[in-house]
């Protein structure tokens, strides 16, 4: 039974979505800066993975060249930027707006796959992405009426969305040569170090935070990263980057519901309209990928 569960990439993708969806709630509860939240989320994840000796798997990887290591660095850089932009966006805009805009990552992933991987697409998929973009524009228009700060938060979420799409594209290249765990461990470590350097340069406080904040650091690392992004990285070996990024369709729906339930965030009519249009557009794009590979390599 356990083997069947672990061998299904779509089931792992679903678990990842559930785990990532709650991250926006944790971030809203925290008072620590976004750069600190992101740094501890990644470095604590690396700490949690140490008992599994991921470096022993890395040492067995003999087919990585200098170009691959460069790709590994840029994948880590864009993951760090993704967390930095997106987490900061939640300080300025609602969970609904931030998460829906973040769900546009398939748009940028598909564009990247088309130009850099020569992946084919269809008119129907292009139209579905246009619908998704239209929905997000409606959300942004509604946030203009709320405040310029909310619009700024939307812009940060968009930057985080683009950064995540680029991270996935580099991951698509790397997971064909290195296991999902090895890739995750190295990327999380490098991203965490980059964020640490960022915090040192800008003299951000690293230690003096409340017990609640430290608990949130741990929850973000375990639930949102290990059971979220790490599972996404493993799935990249068996599903296209566009399919993995399409998993974000479930994240905003769950996150918006949790924000309403736990944070008391109200949703405007334009947010509801834009969200529905965006989710419909992304839903039309999403089709399970058929593959001869049925099991996941760990």
Secondary structure, DSSP 4 states (H G I P E B T S, - for coil): -HHHHHT-HHHHHHHHHHHHHTHHHHHHH--S-HHHHHHHHHHHHHHHHGGG-HHHHHTT-----HHHHHHHHHHHHHHHHHHHHHHHHTTTS-HHHHHHHHTTHHHHHHHHHHHHS-----HHHHHHHHHHHHHHHHHHHHHHHH-HHHHHHHHHHHHHHHHHHHHHHHHHHHTTTS-HHHHHHHHHHHHHHHHHHHHHHTT---S---HHHHHHHHHIIIIIIIIIIHHHHHHTTTS-HHHHHHTHHHHHHHHHHHIIIII-----HHHHHHHHHHHHHHHHH--PPP-S--S---
